[in-house]
């Protein structure tokens, strides 16, 4: 996931950012709207940290979001596979009952 996608889904990810950076207010996160450099600057200002540290935190946040997305995708795939198996099983059971 690149930062453009983060920017596009910022409203969805804003809650995670609020948990991670509790001193950022909801309206500040709304104003940032997922813009990388703006977020880096706000973190520097609010936490009094160097630009490199701020970028590192934002990059770590992005990695976490990526892992969460990958995990969610895997779960959705497993769910779909399970549903397909259940449909096949149900169909076979119905066919068996019809032959008895």
QUIMOFEN-V884026 format. One record per residue. N is the residue number from 1. PSI is psi in whole degrees, 0 to 359 (none if undefined). D_FIRST is the distance of its C-alpha to the first C-alpha in Angstrom with 2 decimals. Layout:
BEGIN
n=N psi=PSI d_first=D_FIRST
n=N psi=PSI d_first=D_FIRST
END
This chain:
BEGIN
n=1 psi=128 d_first=0.00
n=2 psi=173 d_first=3.75
n=3 psi=335 d_first=6.68
n=4 psi=321 d_first=8.06
n=5 psi=323 d_first=6.26
n=6 psi=315 d_first=7.40
n=7 psi=319 d_first=10.56
n=8 psi=331 d_first=11.01
n=9 psi=23 d_first=10.99
n=10 psi=319 d_first=12.74
n=11 psi=324 d_first=15.93
n=12 psi=325 d_first=14.60
n=13 psi=355 d_first=13.12
n=14 psi=323 d_first=16.18
n=15 psi=318 d_first=18.27
n=16 psi=319 d_first=16.28
n=17 psi=322 d_first=16.51
n=18 psi=322 d_first=20.20
n=19 psi=317 d_first=20.78
n=20 psi=321 d_first=19.37
n=21 psi=71 d_first=21.03
n=22 psi=335 d_first=24.13
n=23 psi=348 d_first=25.94
n=24 psi=129 d_first=23.60
n=25 psi=157 d_first=25.17
n=26 psi=319 d_first=23.64
n=27 psi=328 d_first=24.79
n=28 psi=318 d_first=23.20
n=29 psi=325 d_first=19.78
n=30 psi=317 d_first=20.49
n=31 psi=326 d_first=21.51
n=32 psi=320 d_first=18.44
n=33 psi=34 d_first=16.35
n=34 psi=6 d_first=13.04
n=35 psi=120 d_first=14.31
n=36 psi=302 d_first=13.34
n=37 psi=324 d_first=16.84
n=38 psi=316 d_first=18.65
n=39 psi=316 d_first=17.17
n=40 psi=314 d_first=18.03
n=41 psi=317 d_first=21.48
n=42 psi=318 d_first=22.17
n=43 psi=319 d_first=21.44
n=44 psi=313 d_first=23.77
n=45 psi=311 d_first=26.40
n=46 psi=323 d_first=26.38
n=47 psi=355 d_first=26.26
n=48 psi=44 d_first=28.14
n=49 psi=163 d_first=25.81
n=50 psi=158 d_first=25.14
n=51 psi=320 d_first=22.27
n=52 psi=318 d_first=21.04
n=53 psi=320 d_first=21.12
n=54 psi=315 d_first=19.36
n=55 psi=321 d_first=16.47
n=56 psi=316 d_first=16.44
n=57 psi=317 d_first=16.37
n=58 psi=319 d_first=13.48
n=59 psi=321 d_first=11.46
n=60 psi=319 d_first=12.81
n=61 psi=316 d_first=11.93
n=62 psi=320 d_first=8.20
n=63 psi=319 d_first=8.86
n=64 psi=316 d_first=10.94
n=65 psi=318 d_first=8.68
n=66 psi=314 d_first=6.43
n=67 psi=318 d_first=9.99
n=68 psi=319 d_first=11.28
n=69 psi=315 d_first=9.05
n=70 psi=317 d_first=10.01
n=71 psi=317 d_first=13.46
n=72 psi=317 d_first=13.79
n=73 psi=318 d_first=12.99
n=74 psi=316 d_first=15.61
n=75 psi=318 d_first=18.01
n=76 psi=321 d_first=17.86
n=77 psi=316 d_first=18.55
n=78 psi=320 d_first=21.37
n=79 psi=316 d_first=22.74
n=80 psi=316 d_first=22.93
n=81 psi=316 d_first=24.64
n=82 psi=319 d_first=27.02
n=83 psi=320 d_first=27.90
n=84 psi=318 d_first=28.66
n=85 psi=318 d_first=30.82
n=86 psi=318 d_first=32.62
n=87 psi=316 d_first=33.39
n=88 psi=314 d_first=34.81
n=89 psi=314 d_first=36.81
n=90 psi=318 d_first=38.16
n=91 psi=316 d_first=39.17
n=92 psi=316 d_first=40.98
n=93 psi=320 d_first=42.74
n=94 psi=318 d_first=43.91
n=95 psi=321 d_first=45.21
n=96 psi=316 d_first=47.06
n=97 psi=326 d_first=48.66
n=98 psi=334 d_first=49.75
n=99 psi=342 d_first=51.53
n=100 psi=none d_first=53.39
END
